[in-house]
Amino acid sequence: MKSIERRTFLRTTGATLTAAALTARTGALATSQTPKNPWKKAFMLGGLSKGSPLATFQLLKDAGFEGVELISPNQLDLQEVLNARDQTGLIIHGVSGSRHWQDPLSDPDPQVVARGVAAIRQEFADCKAYGGTTVLVVPAVVNKKVSYRDAYKRSRENIRTLVPDAESHGIKIAIEEVWNKFLLSPVEFARYIDEFESPWVVAYFDVGNVVEFGYPEEWIRELGKRILKVHIKEYARDKRFNYRLGEGREIDWGAVRGALSEAGYKGWISAEVPYGSLEAMKDVVRRMTDLLQLA
């Protein structure tokens, strides 16, 4: 090799190696600085249906929660709820129906269905007043007097009548799968949502509720962009839901976390666990943060 060719070769090779090393360092730095999941932490406050909410909201705020989900209809004073929200800075991101087991939309009695529909309309109004975006709806209950086929047909018809109300309030109907012997597979759940052909009907996915019937991560992948809100709680067959987050042994939280990321989920994750002392609520926040690698 001639002298000038050798110098050129060395300069080129050196530049290439330097660039490669810089790229490797930059990549390692980028990996180490990858932001944690941006999902927002909330608490499902199912037990607060009357009384003054301020002390409860403040405790949850002090524990590290960013938002809360309320039960509706309730006996809470609207102005007290709004004052608690504004004083603490907690966001009320949505409400969960309190009448869907008592007055299910799948019931054969028109009067029962009418009460259920009226309750959901009140939930729309409450949610809008609170500044939330979703009403959680359990669509049907299958039992000895209500067949699966009838539950599917009736609930779908009755929810369709509520879509215009949802749209007028700017609140989405978030269907959740629960222990109601209905929507027992992710494929069926996705189809049920799709059949409404409406952006106002979405999925509210509960991680713990499906463990008895399958793997939460598979449900998440099947539902994908249909999921607008998420509940989390622990589950294992021997004591069912009576575990602290991360101690149930049957939920692969890493797989759940990965599936939510793959689905592009960016919303609220609400802990549906017992309410307790400040230290107990701080422990829930810590467990949520660790399991889901939250920011």
Secondary structure, 3 states (H helix, E strand, C coil): CCHHHHHHHHHHHHHHHHHHHHHHHHHHHHHHCCCCECCEEEEEECCCCCCCCHHHHHHHHHHCCCEEEEEECCCCCHHHHHHHHHHHCCEEEEEEECCCCCCCCCCCCHHHHHHHHHHHHHHHHHHHHHCCCEEEECCCCCECCECHHHHHHHHHHHHHHHHHHHHHHCCEEEEECCCCCCCCCHHHHHHHHHCCCCCCEEEEEECHHHCCCCCHHHHHHHHHHHEEEEEECCCECCCECCCCCCCCCCCCHHHHHHHHHHCCCCCEEEECCCCCCHHHHHHHHHHHHHHHCEC
